[in-house]
Amino acid sequence: MGRHVRAGARRASAARVAIAGAVVVAAAVAVGGLGAAHSGGTAAAAPAAATRTVPAQAGPTPAAPRAAPDEQAAPTTRSRPQPAPSTTAARLPTPTRAAASGGSGAAPIIQPAPERVSGTPCTPTARACVDRDARMAWLIDNGRVVRGPVPIQTGDRDTPTPLGTFSVQWKAEQYTSREFLTQMPYSVFFADGGIGFHEGRQDTPSAGCVKLVHEDAVAWFDFLQIGNEVQIR
């Protein structure tokens, strides 16, 4: 029995040795395979890395074929952008009244010349008209001369007959000047200070009145009424 035990032990030991050897051989084979694979890959990669690719030299680009005259593209016309229509209403200039002092920036308004009675310097609203420089006078009815021109005498440089438009204030067939103590028949007063038409000498100036010969003084006295317009130009 002892021999049998020892024989079995030896067989078991031999089996273990055989198994260990097989493992070592298998490991060696595996390591060898990995090394070969690594060597083969490196060798294969080396020629590839050593290969140099030379790019082909670019030659001249061939010109595009010219189109026939009827195939040529029409020239492109670039249109300018049109401005968008304004939505703001145009502002019209506001009419302005010309300043009396002639201020800048305002166009002067030209008034038409007033209509004048033919042959006189006065307008149709006048009932009696006097041209002081020409020393002439007229009676006017509805824009028409009914008497005149007739000669008159006016004031001198110290006491001139006033210019302007007046109205008959009052009348006196017989009147004596309180200042000069002179007779003034057929007086028709139209301005302050006792200025009016009356009969008087034609060879001397007046103190501001309009002197007429007798016939004309009577005509002026009869024709003119209180409130009638008198124009001295």
Summary of the structure (lengths in Angstrom):
residues: 233
radius of gyration: 68.8
end to end distance: 183.4
largest distance: 205.2
contacts: 486
relative contact order: 0.11
helix: 25%
strand: 20%
